[in-house]
Every structure is written in structure tokens, then in C-alpha cells.
């Protein structure tokens, strides 16, 4: 296990790949840890470094305040500066995509290209996130787990035994860490900053995504000049889990072009 010391405590990360290789930084979705990328990593280009980490209050990372996307972007910046040789391609999924957009806008010296998967410049509404916060604070993480699985995965995946593992990952996320991230999402509107980005960007949506529907994801792609938009048929909110081969097939040429 690899740890970066931050003002709030430990930030858990993992770097796979050759020493000194160009780095791809991967930022997870709400309620997951760095294992989110396990199925897709072996299918991505060899010879690159793949840097994953647990957001504050998720996985093995400690929790500070973390109720702004800027707090999470600061963690990503510190991780790049400590571990990565030069600017990275950043892959962000869901809240990870908002972290990526914020970092690219505020620290363009650290991000050379973006893969934004199942995300948007604004996700949900303040009211919807505060309703989620209220449910977790009053009834615990297990109370929202089944509804979240409906938004995360298409029906065929929900019928498999693997669903239990992802439900457990969500339910075992600390309520404090989850609530802090929900507060960050409630306050996040990056439409203006994202429209000012000028870097290579690939934007990916899942056809059956109930958390970030394809039209919402496409609207974010339209904000970034030159960004490409791709739709994965049959995939939900976590295509790296549900359809890893299709997810990797889209990302591979982009990483080959921009990460090396």
C-alpha cells in the first residue's frame, strides 16, 4: 500500500507500470475505491503508469473537510506533483470527472488531456444531493444502496452475483466520507470553467446510465471545443466494471496518442 501524507492524514494510492513511464491518473466515482479500475486496467496500453487513489473518506484514505470539489482537486494535484513525471492524462468517472475538470481548469500545467467518463460539468441539483445527504445521515448507507445500484448498473449486470460486491463497497463507505462528497457535488457547477478548457478531451457515456444520462454527458462534451463523444451500448454508470472491454477499446487510442 502506498500513502501520500496530506494535511488531513493519509491519501491511499497505487501506481502500476514501469518506473518513469508517462502517467495516467484515474479518479473514482462516488461510493467506490480504487478497485473500480481493476477490470479495465489489464486491457489498457502497456508501458504507461496507471495511478489510482482513494478519495478522502473512501477506501483507505482519511477524511478532512472535503466538501468542495476544490478539496479533491488539491489532493489530485499533490499526488501528481509527488508521484508523476510531468503532466498526466486524467481519467475521471462521475465525481472523478468533476475533479478532473476542476484540476484541468485550475492547474493546466498538470493535465495534458482528459477522459471524462459518465460525468458532467454539473451532476444533479443541490436539492437532490441534500436529499441524499439527509437519507444517509438519518438511515445510514445501506438505506440508499439498492436505489444506487439501479442507477449504476443495467439490468443484466444487476442479475449477476457480482452486484453484491459493488453494493457492499457502497454500503461500507463511511457515511461521513460519502456525505462530504455529496456536499461537494451539491456545490459543483463547472459549466463556465469547462467551456474555457482547451486541451484534448474524450467524453464517454453509458446508454443505460441512470446517474449521468447520455444527453447530460453529451452536453458536457459540447462545451469543450474539439472533444469527442462516445456512447457505450448497454452500459450503465460504471462501464469500467460492466463493459470493461468496450471502455478500454475507446480509451486505448486516446491514451496511445496523448499519454506517451
N, C-alpha and C positions, 0 to 999 in steps of 0.2 A: 504494500500500500504506500502511495506517495502523498505527501502532505505539504501544502503551502501554508505558512503561518500568515494569518490575516489579523487585523485589529480585533475581530470578534472571536478568533480562535482558529480552528483547523479547517482548511478547504481541501477536501479529498479529491485527488485526481489520478488519472492513469495515462501514461504516454506509451503507445505501442509503435514500433517501427525502428528503422536504423538510426543510429546516432547521427545527429547533424542533418537529418533529412528535412525538407520543407514540411511544415506542419499544417494540418487541417484541425481546427478547433471545433468541437461538437458540443452544442448546448442543448440540454434535455428539456422535455416538456414538464408541465406542472404535474406533481404527484409521481414522478419517476426518478430513478437514479441513473448512473452512467451505464448500467446494464441495458438500457434502452437500445444501444447500438450493437449489441453482441451479434445479432444475426446478420447484420448488413456489413460489418467490418471485414470479414474474410472475403467479401465479394468486391471490395473497392481496390483501386490500383495499389500494387506493391511499390515499395521504395519511398513511400511517404510516411510521415509521422502522424499518428492519429491521437489527438489529445482530448480526453474526455474528463468531465468533472461533475461532482455533485453540487448543485446549487445550495446556498445557505438553507439550513433546515431540512434538507433532503439527504437521503443516503447516510453517508458517514461524515458529512460536513456539519460543523457547528452553525448556530444561528445568532446573528447580531440583530440589527434592525430590519434590514432587507425588505422594506415596504415600498421601495421605489425601484423601477427598472434600472435607474442610475446606480443603485447599490450593487445590483447583479452585474452590470456592465463594468463597474470598477473591479469586481472580482475577476472577470474575464480579462481585463486589461493587465491586472497584476500577474495573472497566470501566464499570459503571453510574454510579458517582459521577463519573467523568471525562467521560463522553460523553452520558449520557441525561438528559433533563429530567424529573426526578421518577421515581416508582416505575414499573416496567415490567410488562408481561405477559411471563412467561418460558416459552419453549417448549423442553423438554428431551427428547432422544431417547436411550434406553439409558443410558449413564453420564451423559449430559447431563440425564436426568430425575432421577437421584440428586443431581446438583449442584443442580438446581432445587429439589428437596425440602429439601436442606440449607440453601440460601440463604433459602428462604421461612420455614423454622423459626427460623433464627438472626438474620435481618435482615428482619423483616416490613415495615419501612419502605421497603424497596427493591423489593418484589414485590407487585403488586396482584392478580394472578391467574396460574394455572398451566395450561399444556397439557403433559401428561405422555404421551409417545408411546413405545410399545414399551419400557417400563421397569417397574420395580417398586420397592418400598421395600427389597427385598433381592434382588439378582440373583446366582444361582448360590450356590456354597458356598465357604468358604475352600479346601477341598481341590481343587475343580475349578479355581479360579483359580491355585493354586500349581502344579497340573499344567500349566496353560497357560504359566505363567512358566518352568517347567523346560524345556518344549519349545522355547520361543523362545530361552532362554539357551544351550541345547545345540545347537540345529539352525538357528536363525535364523527370521526372519519368514516366509520362503517355505514353511517346513515346515508351517505351520498354515493357509496361505491357502485351500487347497481345502476343508478342513473348515469354515472360517468362511463361505465362500461358500454352502455348503449350509445353514447356519443363517440367513444374511442374506436369501437370496432364494428365492422359489418357483421351481419347475421351469421354467415358461415363460420367466421372465426369465433364468435360467441358460443357456438355449438361445440367447440373443441375443448379438451381438458386444459389446454394452455391458458384459457381465460382465467382460471383460478389463480395462476401465478401473478398475473397483472392486477387482478383485483386485490390480492394480498399486498403487492407492492404499494398500491394506492392506499389501502386501509391502514398499513403500517407506517406510512409517512406521518411524522409528528403533526399534530393539529396546529401547533404554533408556526411551524415552517410553512405549512400549506396556507394558513391564513395570511401570513406575511406576503407570500407570493400573490395571493388573491388581491390583497390591497395594492400591490404593485401593478397588477393588471387593471384594477379599477381606475387607477390614475394615469394609465398609459394611453396617450393618443399621439402617435408618431407620424401622422399623415403628412404634416408640413415638412418635418425633417427628412422623412423617407423620400418625398418628392424632390428633395435637393441632392440626393445621392447621385454620384457619378462614378460608378465602378461596375464591373461585370457582375451580373446577378442572374441566378436561376431561381424560379419560383415554382413550387410543386404543390399540387392539391390532390386529395383523395376523393374519388367520386362519391363515396358513402360516408364522408366525414361529417359527423353531427356537431362537432365542436367548432370547426372553422370551415364552413361550407365552401365549395369551389368558387362560387361567384364572389365571395368575400376575399378569397385568396387571389383571384384573378384581378380584382380591383387594386390590390396592393402591387401586383406585378405591373399594372398600367401606370403606377406612379413613378416608376424607375425607368428612365429612358434606356432603351436597348435591352431591358430584361426579357427573358424568355419565360413562358408559362407552359407547364406540363400537367396533365391530368392523368392519374393512375386509375384505371378502371377497377371497380370493386374494392378499392382500398378505403379504409377509414382514416382516423386521425393519426395513427401511428404506422405508416407504411413500412418503416424500417423493421417493424415487428411482424406485420401482417403480410406484406408482399415485399420481402427484402430483395429478391432478385430484380423486380421491376424498379424499386427505389435505387438500387445500385446501378442498374443499367442507365438510368437517367443521369446520375451524378458522375459516373466514371469519366465520360469525355470532358465534362466541365472541369473536373479535378485534374485530369491529364493536361488540360490546356492552361489552367490558371494557378495550380498549386506548385508546379515544378519551377 
